[in-house]
Structures are given as C-alpha cells and as structure tokens.
Amino acid sequence: MTGTEEVDEGDQLPEDLDVTGFVGPYTFPDNSRRRVPGALYLVVATVCLALWLVRGSGGVLVNEGMLLVAVLLAAAGAFNLAAGYRLGVRETDALVAASRQVGFAVGHASAQLAWRGLRSRPTWRILLYSAEDPPDKRGLVMVDGVDGHVVAHMVEDNPEDWSDLSG
C-alpha cells in the first residue's frame, strides 16, 4: 500500500436521505413566480413596439421583425400572467381533503404536484393506501391546488399481490 489505507465504512445512506441533516419540510415553489417573467416579457414587448412605431419603416435594425417579436413577447407575457396561479393549498391540506374523500382509514400516502389545463392550474395528485397490512384498498384523488376542491377521485380494491412479502 502507499501509506493511505482505505477504511471500509460499510453501507451508508445517501446524504439526501440522512435524517440527521433534516432541516424541515420541503416547500413546493409557488406558481405565482411565473408572473415575474411575464411582466418582464410585457415590458420588453412594449419597448419593441415603441421602437417599431418610431423607426419601423425601412430600418436596418428596426423593421417588421421587431413588431413580430413584440407580438410574440406580449403573447408569452400574457400567458405567464394568466398561468401564474397562487398555490393556495399545501401538501398536508391536500392529503386531508383526499383522506376525507376516499372513505377509508389511510395508511401510506404520496402527494405529487401536477398541472392541468391550458393555463396550467396546479393540482395535487394523491395516492392513498388503506391502513391494513397489506393494504386492502387504494385510491387516487386529484385536489385543486388553488382552492382545495376535489377535482376527481377513484377508489378500488388493491390489485397488488403482497403475499410474497409477508415474512
């Protein structure tokens, strides 16, 4: 050996799974952040339109392309402003709404933030399993992320075979 000996530390958890480094619950970013670039797009579109109106005919640097850019930036800015919903329902509130909807005692559950529709309205997708071991039922509930109403839900008997996991 070269003098530096490698020490076998055994199995270790990855850093992101180490509970000793836990600093608090994860907070999902708010969709209303889309409003900032939307406003910037509208400001740049206004500048492009003003340049085209002042120097639009026959210019080398400012021509009909500047008008096209202004229209496209205005459309993108308007979309970002329209799609900038504020996330009013947090993960725990969505889990509570979903557990009320399914009608069984909930064991394990998982939440995922997704977007639906042209304006990308935030929607929580909650997968729930009943509290039995192994779970008898499972459900999928979609909860609106803006106002908290249940968009859709489905409950079924758990089709998964867990018999080989019982020890």
TIVO-2410 file (N, C-alpha, C; in nm, 3 decimals):
# residues 167
REC num residu      c1      c2      c3 atome chaine
REC   1      M   0.083  -0.118   0.000     N      A
REC   1      M   0.000   0.000   0.000    CA      A
REC   1      M   0.088   0.125   0.000     C      A
REC   2      T   0.027   0.236  -0.028     N      A
REC   2      T   0.102   0.360  -0.041    CA      A
REC   2      T   0.105   0.442   0.087     C      A
REC   3      G   0.058   0.389   0.195     N      A
REC   3      G   0.057   0.463   0.320    CA      A
REC   3      G  -0.081   0.516   0.357     C      A
REC   4      T  -0.168   0.530   0.261     N      A
REC   4      T  -0.305   0.571   0.291    CA      A
REC   4      T  -0.393   0.448   0.280     C      A
REC   5      E  -0.445   0.407   0.392     N      A
REC   5      E  -0.527   0.287   0.394    CA      A
REC   5      E  -0.674   0.325   0.379     C      A
REC   6      E  -0.744   0.250   0.300     N      A
REC   6      E  -0.887   0.273   0.284    CA      A
REC   6      E  -0.961   0.203   0.396     C      A
REC   7      V  -1.051   0.275   0.458     N      A
REC   7      V  -1.130   0.219   0.566    CA      A
REC   7      V  -1.266   0.183   0.511     C      A
REC   8      D  -1.306   0.059   0.531     N      A
REC   8      D  -1.437   0.015   0.486    CA      A
REC   8      D  -1.542   0.066   0.584     C      A
REC   9      E  -1.624   0.159   0.539     N      A
REC   9      E  -1.724   0.219   0.626    CA      A
REC   9      E  -1.857   0.146   0.620     C      A
REC  10      G  -1.870   0.046   0.540     N      A
REC  10      G  -1.996  -0.027   0.530    CA      A
REC  10      G  -2.100   0.050   0.452     C      A
REC  11      D  -2.223   0.007   0.466     N      A
REC  11      D  -2.333   0.073   0.396    CA      A
REC  11      D  -2.364   0.207   0.462     C      A
REC  12      Q  -2.389   0.306   0.379     N      A
REC  12      Q  -2.426   0.438   0.428    CA      A
REC  12      Q  -2.545   0.490   0.349     C      A
REC  13      L  -2.627   0.567   0.416     N      A
REC  13      L  -2.739   0.632   0.348    CA      A
REC  13      L  -2.687   0.745   0.261     C      A
REC  14      P  -2.750   0.768   0.148     N      A
REC  14      P  -2.715   0.887   0.070    CA      A
REC  14      P  -2.742   1.012   0.153     C      A
REC  15      E  -2.671   1.117   0.123     N      A
REC  15      E  -2.681   1.240   0.201    CA      A
REC  15      E  -2.824   1.295   0.207     C      A
REC  16      D  -2.899   1.285   0.096     N      A
REC  16      D  -3.035   1.340   0.095    CA      A
REC  16      D  -3.134   1.257   0.176     C      A
REC  17      L  -3.097   1.135   0.215     N      A
REC  17      L  -3.185   1.051   0.298    CA      A
REC  17      L  -3.142   1.047   0.444     C      A
REC  18      D  -3.034   1.114   0.478     N      A
REC  18      D  -2.983   1.114   0.614    CA      A
REC  18      D  -3.071   1.202   0.702     C      A
REC  19      V  -3.141   1.141   0.799     N      A
REC  19      V  -3.236   1.213   0.882    CA      A
REC  19      V  -3.168   1.311   0.977     C      A
REC  20      T  -3.041   1.292   1.006     N      A
REC  20      T  -2.972   1.384   1.096    CA      A
REC  20      T  -2.952   1.521   1.031     C      A
REC  21      G  -2.959   1.528   0.900     N      A
REC  21      G  -2.945   1.655   0.831    CA      A
REC  21      G  -3.078   1.719   0.796     C      A
REC  22      F  -3.188   1.671   0.854     N      A
REC  22      F  -3.322   1.722   0.824    CA      A
REC  22      F  -3.336   1.865   0.874     C      A
REC  23      V  -3.376   1.955   0.788     N      A
REC  23      V  -3.389   2.095   0.825    CA      A
REC  23      V  -3.533   2.144   0.822     C      A
REC  24      G  -3.627   2.060   0.790     N      A
REC  24      G  -3.768   2.100   0.787    CA      A
REC  24      G  -3.837   2.043   0.665     C      A
REC  25      P  -3.968   2.058   0.660     N      A
REC  25      P  -4.042   2.003   0.546    CA      A
REC  25      P  -4.012   2.078   0.417     C      A
REC  26      Y  -4.020   2.005   0.308     N      A
REC  26      Y  -3.997   2.065   0.177    CA      A
REC  26      Y  -4.118   2.151   0.140     C      A
REC  27      T  -4.093   2.270   0.093     N      A
REC  27      T  -4.200   2.359   0.050    CA      A
REC  27      T  -4.196   2.368  -0.102     C      A
REC  28      F  -4.310   2.334  -0.165     N      A
REC  28      F  -4.317   2.341  -0.310    CA      A
REC  28      F  -4.315   2.487  -0.355     C      A
REC  29      P  -4.243   2.517  -0.462     N      A
REC  29      P  -4.242   2.655  -0.513    CA      A
REC  29      P  -4.381   2.696  -0.561     C      A
REC  30      D  -4.409   2.822  -0.547     N      A
REC  30      D  -4.540   2.875  -0.584    CA      A
REC  30      D  -4.541   2.910  -0.733     C      A
REC  31      N  -4.651   2.875  -0.800     N      A
REC  31      N  -4.664   2.905  -0.944    CA      A
REC  31      N  -4.672   3.054  -0.972     C      A
REC  32      S  -4.700   3.134  -0.872     N      A
REC  32      S  -4.712   3.277  -0.897    CA      A
REC  32      S  -4.577   3.338  -0.937     C      A
REC  33      R  -4.468   3.261  -0.925     N      A
REC  33      R  -4.338   3.308  -0.974    CA      A
REC  33      R  -4.341   3.333  -1.124     C      A
REC  34      R  -4.435   3.271  -1.195     N      A
REC  34      R  -4.445   3.291  -1.340    CA      A
REC  34      R  -4.480   3.434  -1.376     C      A
REC  35      R  -4.534   3.508  -1.282     N      A
REC  35      R  -4.576   3.645  -1.311    CA      A
REC  35      R  -4.457   3.737  -1.334     C      A
REC  36      V  -4.344   3.708  -1.270     N      A
REC  36      V  -4.226   3.793  -1.285    CA      A
REC  36      V  -4.174   3.791  -1.429     C      A
REC  37      P  -4.144   3.673  -1.487     N      A
REC  37      P  -4.102   3.678  -1.628    CA      A
REC  37      P  -4.212   3.727  -1.720     C      A
REC  38      G  -4.339   3.702  -1.685     N      A
REC  38      G  -4.449   3.752  -1.766    CA      A
REC  38      G  -4.448   3.904  -1.773     C      A
REC  39      A  -4.425   3.968  -1.660     N      A
REC  39      A  -4.418   4.114  -1.658    CA      A
REC  39      A  -4.296   4.164  -1.736     C      A
REC  40      L  -4.185   4.093  -1.724     N      A
REC  40      L  -4.065   4.132  -1.800    CA      A
REC  40      L  -4.088   4.118  -1.950     C      A
REC  41      Y  -4.154   4.011  -1.991     N      A
REC  41      Y  -4.186   3.993  -2.134    CA      A
REC  41      Y  -4.272   4.108  -2.184     C      A
REC  42      L  -4.370   4.150  -2.104     N      A
REC  42      L  -4.457   4.260  -2.146    CA      A
REC  42      L  -4.381   4.392  -2.155     C      A
REC  43      V  -4.287   4.415  -2.064     N      A
REC  43      V  -4.206   4.537  -2.070    CA      A
REC  43      V  -4.120   4.538  -2.196     C      A
REC  44      V  -4.054   4.426  -2.226     N      A
REC  44      V  -3.970   4.418  -2.346    CA      A
REC  44      V  -4.057   4.429  -2.471     C      A
REC  45      A  -4.176   4.370  -2.469     N      A
REC  45      A  -4.267   4.381  -2.584    CA      A
REC  45      A  -4.308   4.526  -2.606     C      A
REC  46      T  -4.331   4.600  -2.499     N      A
REC  46      T  -4.368   4.741  -2.510    CA      A
REC  46      T  -4.252   4.821  -2.570     C      A
REC  47      V  -4.131   4.792  -2.527     N      A
REC  47      V  -4.014   4.862  -2.582    CA      A
REC  47      V  -3.999   4.830  -2.731     C      A
REC  48      C  -4.013   4.704  -2.767     N      A
REC  48      C  -4.003   4.665  -2.909    CA      A
REC  48      C  -4.110   4.732  -2.993     C      A
REC  49      L  -4.232   4.738  -2.941     N      A
REC  49      L  -4.341   4.803  -3.014    CA      A
REC  49      L  -4.315   4.952  -3.029     C      A
REC  50      A  -4.265   5.016  -2.923     N      A
REC  50      A  -4.235   5.159  -2.931    CA      A
REC  50      A  -4.125   5.186  -3.033     C      A
REC  51      L  -4.022   5.102  -3.033     N      A
REC  51      L  -3.916   5.118  -3.134    CA      A
REC  51      L  -3.970   5.101  -3.275     C      A
REC  52      W  -4.056   5.005  -3.295     N      A
REC  52      W  -4.112   4.982  -3.428    CA      A
REC  52      W  -4.200   5.099  -3.470     C      A
REC  53      L  -4.279   5.154  -3.377     N      A
REC  53      L  -4.365   5.267  -3.411    CA      A
REC  53      L  -4.283   5.391  -3.447     C      A
REC  54      V  -4.171   5.412  -3.379     N      A
REC  54      V  -4.089   5.530  -3.403    CA      A
REC  54      V  -4.003   5.513  -3.528     C      A
REC  55      R  -3.943   5.395  -3.549     N      A
REC  55      R  -3.847   5.376  -3.657    CA      A
REC  55      R  -3.878   5.252  -3.742     C      A
REC  56      G  -4.003   5.216  -3.757     N      A
REC  56      G  -4.040   5.090  -3.817    CA      A
REC  56      G  -4.027   5.077  -3.967     C      A
REC  57      S  -4.038   5.181  -4.043     N      A
REC  57      S  -4.042   5.164  -4.188    CA      A
REC  57      S  -3.904   5.176  -4.250     C      A
REC  58      G  -3.859   5.066  -4.306     N      A
REC  58      G  -3.736   5.066  -4.384    CA      A
REC  58      G  -3.607   5.067  -4.306     C      A
REC  59      G  -3.609   5.049  -4.177     N      A
REC  59      G  -3.486   5.049  -4.099    CA      A
REC  59      G  -3.410   4.919  -4.113     C      A
REC  60      V  -3.281   4.924  -4.082     N      A
REC  60      V  -3.199   4.803  -4.090    CA      A
REC  60      V  -3.213   4.724  -3.960     C      A
REC  61      L  -3.200   4.789  -3.847     N      A
REC  61      L  -3.207   4.721  -3.718    CA      A
REC  61      L  -3.350   4.711  -3.664     C      A
REC  62      V  -3.433   4.808  -3.699     N      A
REC  62      V  -3.572   4.808  -3.652    CA      A
REC  62      V  -3.661   4.798  -3.775     C      A
REC  63      N  -3.726   4.683  -3.791     N      A
REC  63      N  -3.814   4.661  -3.905    CA      A
REC  63      N  -3.935   4.579  -3.860     C      A
REC  64      E  -4.002   4.513  -3.954     N      A
REC  64      E  -4.123   4.437  -3.921    CA      A
REC  64      E  -4.094   4.321  -3.825     C      A
REC  65      G  -3.970   4.274  -3.822     N      A
REC  65      G  -3.932   4.170  -3.727    CA      A
REC  65      G  -3.948   4.216  -3.583     C      A
REC  66      M  -3.925   4.344  -3.560     N      A
REC  66      M  -3.941   4.399  -3.425    CA      A
REC  66      M  -4.088   4.395  -3.383     C      A
REC  67      L  -4.179   4.418  -3.478     N      A
REC  67      L  -4.322   4.408  -3.448    CA      A
REC  67      L  -4.359   4.263  -3.417     C      A
REC  68      L  -4.305   4.169  -3.494     N      A
REC  68      L  -4.332   4.027  -3.469    CA      A
REC  68      L  -4.283   3.986  -3.330     C      A
REC  69      V  -4.163   4.029  -3.294     N      A
REC  69      V  -4.109   3.998  -3.162    CA      A
REC  69      V  -4.197   4.059  -3.053     C      A
REC  70      A  -4.243   4.181  -3.074     N      A
REC  70      A  -4.330   4.246  -2.975    CA      A
REC  70      A  -4.459   4.167  -2.956     C      A
REC  71      V  -4.518   4.120  -3.065     N      A
REC  71      V  -4.642   4.043  -3.056    CA      A
REC  71      V  -4.619   3.910  -2.984     C      A
REC  72      L  -4.511   3.840  -3.020     N      A
REC  72      L  -4.481   3.711  -2.957    CA      A
REC  72      L  -4.449   3.726  -2.809     C      A
REC  73      L  -4.370   3.828  -2.774     N      A
REC  73      L  -4.340   3.851  -2.633    CA      A
REC  73      L  -4.464   3.891  -2.554     C      A
REC  74      A  -4.552   3.969  -2.615     N      A
REC  74      A  -4.676   4.007  -2.548    CA      A
REC  74      A  -4.763   3.884  -2.523     C      A
REC  75      A  -4.769   3.794  -2.621     N      A
REC  75      A  -4.847   3.671  -2.603    CA      A
REC  75      A  -4.788   3.584  -2.492     C      A
REC  76      A  -4.655   3.569  -2.492     N      A
REC  76      A  -4.590   3.490  -2.387    CA      A
REC  76      A  -4.609   3.555  -2.250     C      A
REC  77      G  -4.598   3.685  -2.244     N      A
REC  77      G  -4.618   3.756  -2.117    CA      A
REC  77      G  -4.760   3.743  -2.066     C      A
REC  78      A  -4.857   3.755  -2.156     N      A
REC  78      A  -4.997   3.739  -2.115    CA      A
REC  78      A  -5.024   3.598  -2.065     C      A
REC  79      F  -4.967   3.498  -2.132     N      A
REC  79      F  -4.984   3.359  -2.087    CA      A
REC  79      F  -4.923   3.339  -1.949     C      A
REC  80      N  -4.801   3.390  -1.927     N      A
REC  80      N  -4.738   3.374  -1.796    CA      A
REC  80      N  -4.817   3.442  -1.686     C      A
REC  81      L  -4.874   3.557  -1.715     N      A
REC  81      L  -4.957   3.624  -1.614    CA      A
REC  81      L  -5.084   3.545  -1.586     C      A
REC  82      A  -5.144   3.489  -1.693     N      A
REC  82      A  -5.268   3.412  -1.675    CA      A
REC  82      A  -5.242   3.279  -1.606     C      A
REC  83      A  -5.125   3.220  -1.627     N      A
REC  83      A  -5.094   3.089  -1.568    CA      A
REC  83      A  -5.025   3.101  -1.433     C      A
REC  84      G  -5.009   3.219  -1.382     N      A
REC  84      G  -4.940   3.239  -1.255    CA      A
REC  84      G  -5.031   3.223  -1.135     C      A
REC  85      Y  -5.096   3.108  -1.125     N      A
REC  85      Y  -5.184   3.081  -1.011    CA      A
REC  85      Y  -5.103   3.077  -0.882     C      A
REC  86      R  -5.161   3.128  -0.776     N      A
REC  86      R  -5.101   3.117  -0.644    CA      A
REC  86      R  -5.140   2.982  -0.585     C      A
REC  87      L  -5.042   2.907  -0.537     N      A
REC  87      L  -5.066   2.776  -0.477    CA      A
REC  87      L  -5.124   2.798  -0.338     C      A
REC  88      G  -5.257   2.786  -0.326     N      A
REC  88      G  -5.325   2.814  -0.200    CA      A
REC  88      G  -5.340   2.693  -0.110     C      A
REC  89      V  -5.321   2.574  -0.163     N      A
REC  89      V  -5.338   2.451  -0.085    CA      A
REC  89      V  -5.204   2.380  -0.078     C      A
REC  90      R  -5.156   2.359   0.042     N      A
REC  90      R  -5.029   2.290   0.062    CA      A
REC  90      R  -5.051   2.140   0.064     C      A
REC  91      E  -4.942   2.066   0.063     N      A
REC  91      E  -4.945   1.920   0.056    CA      A
REC  91      E  -5.027   1.858   0.169     C      A
REC  92      T  -5.009   1.905   0.291     N      A
REC  92      T  -5.081   1.846   0.404    CA      A
REC  92      T  -5.232   1.872   0.394     C      A
REC  93      D  -5.270   1.990   0.348     N      A
REC  93      D  -5.413   2.020   0.330    CA      A
REC  93      D  -5.473   1.932   0.221     C      A
REC  94      A  -5.397   1.908   0.115     N      A
REC  94      A  -5.445   1.821   0.007    CA      A
REC  94      A  -5.459   1.677   0.057     C      A
REC  95      L  -5.367   1.632   0.141     N      A
REC  95      L  -5.377   1.497   0.198    CA      A
REC  95      L  -5.501   1.483   0.286     C      A
REC  96      V  -5.532   1.586   0.363     N      A
REC  96      V  -5.653   1.582   0.447    CA      A
REC  96      V  -5.778   1.575   0.360     C      A
REC  97      A  -5.785   1.658   0.255     N      A
REC  97      A  -5.901   1.656   0.166    CA      A
REC  97      A  -5.914   1.520   0.097     C      A
REC  98      A  -5.802   1.462   0.057     N      A
REC  98      A  -5.805   1.332  -0.010    CA      A
REC  98      A  -5.849   1.221   0.085     C      A
REC  99      S  -5.801   1.224   0.208     N      A
REC  99      S  -5.840   1.119   0.303    CA      A
REC  99      S  -5.987   1.128   0.339     C      A
REC 100      R  -6.044   1.247   0.339     N      A
REC 100      R  -6.189   1.261   0.361    CA      A
REC 100      R  -6.268   1.203   0.244     C      A
REC 101      Q  -6.214   1.215   0.125     N      A
REC 101      Q  -6.286   1.174   0.004    CA      A
REC 101      Q  -6.292   1.023  -0.013     C      A
REC 102      V  -6.185   0.950   0.023     N      A
REC 102      V  -6.179   0.808  -0.010    CA      A
REC 102      V  -6.266   0.720   0.079     C      A
REC 103      G  -6.293   0.761   0.201     N      A
REC 103      G  -6.383   0.684   0.286    CA      A
REC 103      G  -6.321   0.565   0.357     C      A
REC 104      F  -6.190   0.557   0.367     N      A
REC 104      F  -6.127   0.451   0.446    CA      A
REC 104      F  -6.011   0.512   0.524     C      A
REC 105      A  -5.970   0.442   0.630     N      A
REC 105      A  -5.857   0.488   0.710    CA      A
REC 105      A  -5.730   0.477   0.626     C      A
REC 106      V  -5.655   0.585   0.619     N      A
REC 106      V  -5.539   0.592   0.531    CA      A
REC 106      V  -5.413   0.551   0.604     C      A
REC 107      G  -5.337   0.463   0.541     N      A
REC 107      G  -5.205   0.425   0.591    CA      A
REC 107      G  -5.100   0.507   0.520     C      A
REC 108      H  -5.041   0.451   0.417     N      A
REC 108      H  -4.940   0.523   0.339    CA      A
REC 108      H  -5.008   0.611   0.235     C      A
REC 109      A  -4.945   0.726   0.209     N      A
REC 109      A  -4.996   0.817   0.107    CA      A
REC 109      A  -4.878   0.889   0.043     C      A
REC 110      S  -4.900   0.933  -0.079     N      A
REC 110      S  -4.798   1.004  -0.153    CA      A
REC 110      S  -4.864   1.118  -0.230     C      A
REC 111      A  -4.799   1.234  -0.231     N      A
REC 111      A  -4.854   1.351  -0.300    CA      A
REC 111      A  -4.758   1.397  -0.409     C      A
REC 112      Q  -4.815   1.439  -0.521     N      A
REC 112      Q  -4.737   1.489  -0.633    CA      A
REC 112      Q  -4.809   1.612  -0.687     C      A
REC 113      L  -4.734   1.717  -0.712     N      A
REC 113      L  -4.792   1.838  -0.770    CA      A
REC 113      L  -4.783   1.829  -0.921     C      A
REC 114      A  -4.897   1.845  -0.987     N      A
REC 114      A  -4.904   1.840  -1.133    CA      A
REC 114      A  -4.982   1.963  -1.180     C      A
REC 115      W  -4.993   1.979  -1.310     N      A
REC 115      W  -5.065   2.093  -1.366    CA      A
REC 115      W  -5.163   2.042  -1.469     C      A
REC 116      R  -5.279   2.106  -1.474     N      A
REC 116      R  -5.381   2.062  -1.570    CA      A
REC 116      R  -5.436   2.182  -1.645     C      A
REC 117      G  -5.477   2.155  -1.766     N      A
REC 117      G  -5.538   2.259  -1.848    CA      A
REC 117      G  -5.437   2.347  -1.919     C      A
REC 118      L  -5.489   2.428  -2.009     N      A
REC 118      L  -5.405   2.517  -2.088    CA      A
REC 118      L  -5.334   2.621  -2.001     C      A
REC 119      R  -5.401   2.666  -1.896     N      A
REC 119      R  -5.341   2.767  -1.809    CA      A
REC 119      R  -5.260   2.705  -1.695     C      A
REC 120      S  -5.239   2.575  -1.700     N      A
REC 120      S  -5.153   2.504  -1.604    CA      A
REC 120      S  -5.194   2.528  -1.459     C      A
REC 121      R  -5.319   2.496  -1.430     N      A
REC 121      R  -5.369   2.511  -1.293    CA      A
REC 121      R  -5.306   2.404  -1.205     C      A
REC 122      P  -5.243   2.441  -1.092     N      A
REC 122      P  -5.179   2.341  -1.007    CA      A
REC 122      P  -5.281   2.246  -0.945     C      A
REC 123      T  -5.248   2.118  -0.946     N      A
REC 123      T  -5.337   2.014  -0.894    CA      A
REC 123      T  -5.252   1.910  -0.820     C      A
REC 124      W  -5.294   1.878  -0.699     N      A
REC 124      W  -5.228   1.773  -0.623    CA      A
REC 124      W  -5.285   1.638  -0.665     C      A
REC 125      R  -5.196   1.543  -0.694     N      A
REC 125      R  -5.237   1.404  -0.719    CA      A
REC 125      R  -5.194   1.324  -0.597     C      A
REC 126      I  -5.292   1.269  -0.527     N      A
REC 126      I  -5.266   1.198  -0.401    CA      A
REC 126      I  -5.297   1.050  -0.421     C      A
REC 127      L  -5.198   0.965  -0.396     N      A
REC 127      L  -5.216   0.821  -0.398    CA      A
REC 127      L  -5.222   0.774  -0.254     C      A
REC 128      L  -5.332   0.706  -0.217     N      A
REC 128      L  -5.353   0.662  -0.079    CA      A
REC 128      L  -5.373   0.512  -0.072     C      A
REC 129      Y  -5.321   0.452   0.032     N      A
REC 129      Y  -5.345   0.310   0.061    CA      A
REC 129      Y  -5.414   0.301   0.196     C      A
REC 130      S  -5.499   0.199   0.211     N      A
REC 130      S  -5.568   0.180   0.338    CA      A
REC 130      S  -5.468   0.137   0.445     C      A
REC 131      A  -5.511   0.147   0.572     N      A
REC 131      A  -5.421   0.128   0.685    CA      A
REC 131      A  -5.392  -0.018   0.716     C      A
REC 132      E  -5.461  -0.114   0.652     N      A
REC 132      E  -5.435  -0.256   0.681    CA      A
REC 132      E  -5.295  -0.294   0.633     C      A
REC 133      D  -5.248  -0.410   0.684     N      A
REC 133      D  -5.118  -0.460   0.641    CA      A
REC 133      D  -5.134  -0.600   0.588     C      A
REC 134      P  -5.129  -0.626   0.462     N      A
REC 134      P  -5.114  -0.534   0.348    CA      A
REC 134      P  -5.243  -0.457   0.321     C      A
REC 135      P  -5.232  -0.345   0.252     N      A
REC 135      P  -5.349  -0.261   0.226    CA      A
REC 135      P  -5.456  -0.333   0.143     C      A
REC 136      D  -5.583  -0.318   0.184     N      A
REC 136      D  -5.694  -0.377   0.110    CA      A
REC 136      D  -5.744  -0.286  -0.003     C      A
REC 137      K  -5.734  -0.155   0.017     N      A
REC 137      K  -5.785  -0.059  -0.081    CA      A
REC 137      K  -5.678   0.042  -0.114     C      A
REC 138      R  -5.697   0.103  -0.231     N      A
REC 138      R  -5.614   0.217  -0.268    CA      A
REC 138      R  -5.701   0.318  -0.339     C      A
REC 139      G  -5.657   0.441  -0.338     N      A
REC 139      G  -5.733   0.547  -0.402    CA      A
REC 139      G  -5.642   0.651  -0.463     C      A
REC 140      L  -5.693   0.715  -0.566     N      A
REC 140      L  -5.623   0.825  -0.630    CA      A
REC 140      L  -5.718   0.945  -0.628     C      A
REC 141      V  -5.672   1.054  -0.572     N      A
REC 141      V  -5.754   1.174  -0.558    CA      A
REC 141      V  -5.678   1.292  -0.616     C      A
REC 142      M  -5.748   1.371  -0.698     N      A
REC 142      M  -5.690   1.494  -0.752    CA      A
REC 142      M  -5.755   1.612  -0.680     C      A
REC 143      V  -5.671   1.692  -0.613     N      A
REC 143      V  -5.718   1.806  -0.535    CA      A
REC 143      V  -5.665   1.933  -0.600     C      A
REC 144      D  -5.755   2.029  -0.625     N      A
REC 144      D  -5.717   2.155  -0.686    CA      A
REC 144      D  -5.620   2.229  -0.593     C      A
REC 145      G  -5.509   2.276  -0.647     N      A
REC 145      G  -5.408   2.343  -0.567    CA      A
REC 145      G  -5.437   2.488  -0.539     C      A
REC 146      V  -5.540   2.545  -0.601     N      A
REC 146      V  -5.573   2.685  -0.579    CA      A
REC 146      V  -5.678   2.699  -0.470     C      A
REC 147      D  -5.788   2.624  -0.482     N      A
REC 147      D  -5.897   2.639  -0.384    CA      A
REC 147      D  -5.926   2.514  -0.301     C      A
REC 148      G  -5.862   2.402  -0.330     N      A
REC 148      G  -5.874   2.283  -0.245    CA      A
REC 148      G  -5.991   2.191  -0.272     C      A
REC 149      H  -6.070   2.215  -0.376     N      A
REC 149      H  -6.181   2.124  -0.402    CA      A
REC 149      H  -6.129   1.998  -0.472     C      A
REC 150      V  -6.200   1.888  -0.453     N      A
REC 150      V  -6.162   1.761  -0.513    CA      A
REC 150      V  -6.206   1.762  -0.659     C      A
REC 151      V  -6.111   1.748  -0.749     N      A
REC 151      V  -6.138   1.750  -0.893    CA      A
REC 151      V  -6.191   1.615  -0.939     C      A
REC 152      A  -6.125   1.508  -0.894     N      A
REC 152      A  -6.165   1.372  -0.932    CA      A
REC 152      A  -6.110   1.275  -0.829     C      A
REC 153      H  -6.173   1.159  -0.821     N      A
REC 153      H  -6.121   1.056  -0.731    CA      A
REC 153      H  -6.160   0.918  -0.781     C      A
REC 154      M  -6.082   0.819  -0.740     N      A
REC 154      M  -6.108   0.681  -0.776    CA      A
REC 154      M  -6.063   0.595  -0.658     C      A
REC 155      V  -6.147   0.500  -0.618     N      A
REC 155      V  -6.113   0.406  -0.511    CA      A
REC 155      V  -6.137   0.266  -0.565     C      A
REC 156      E  -6.043   0.175  -0.536     N      A
REC 156      E  -6.058   0.037  -0.581    CA      A
REC 156      E  -5.994  -0.056  -0.479     C      A
REC 157      D  -6.030  -0.184  -0.488     N      A
REC 157      D  -5.961  -0.284  -0.409    CA      A
REC 157      D  -5.818  -0.292  -0.460     C      A
REC 158      N  -5.726  -0.311  -0.370     N      A
REC 158      N  -5.585  -0.314  -0.406    CA      A
REC 158      N  -5.555  -0.439  -0.490     C      A
REC 159      P  -5.518  -0.424  -0.617     N      A
REC 159      P  -5.492  -0.540  -0.703    CA      A
REC 159      P  -5.351  -0.598  -0.686     C      A
REC 160      E  -5.267  -0.533  -0.607     N      A
REC 160      E  -5.130  -0.578  -0.593    CA      A
REC 160      E  -5.123  -0.702  -0.504     C      A
REC 161      D  -5.037  -0.796  -0.539     N      A
REC 161      D  -5.018  -0.918  -0.462    CA      A
REC 161      D  -4.899  -0.899  -0.369     C      A
REC 162      W  -4.926  -0.897  -0.239     N      A
REC 162      W  -4.822  -0.873  -0.139    CA      A
REC 162      W  -4.789  -1.001  -0.061     C      A
REC 163      S  -4.840  -1.114  -0.107     N      A
REC 163      S  -4.825  -1.238  -0.030    CA      A
REC 163      S  -4.680  -1.281  -0.017     C      A
REC 164      D  -4.598  -1.255  -0.117     N      A
REC 164      D  -4.458  -1.297  -0.109    CA      A
REC 164      D  -4.376  -1.209  -0.016     C      A
REC 165      L  -4.431  -1.096   0.030     N      A
REC 165      L  -4.359  -1.008   0.120    CA      A
REC 165      L  -4.388  -1.037   0.267     C      A
REC 166      S  -4.488  -1.116   0.294     N      A
REC 166      S  -4.519  -1.147   0.434    CA      A
REC 166      S  -4.417  -1.249   0.484     C      A
REC 167      G  -4.355  -1.216   0.596     N      A
REC 167      G  -4.245  -1.297   0.643    CA      A
REC 167      G  -4.284  -1.397   0.739     C      A
***
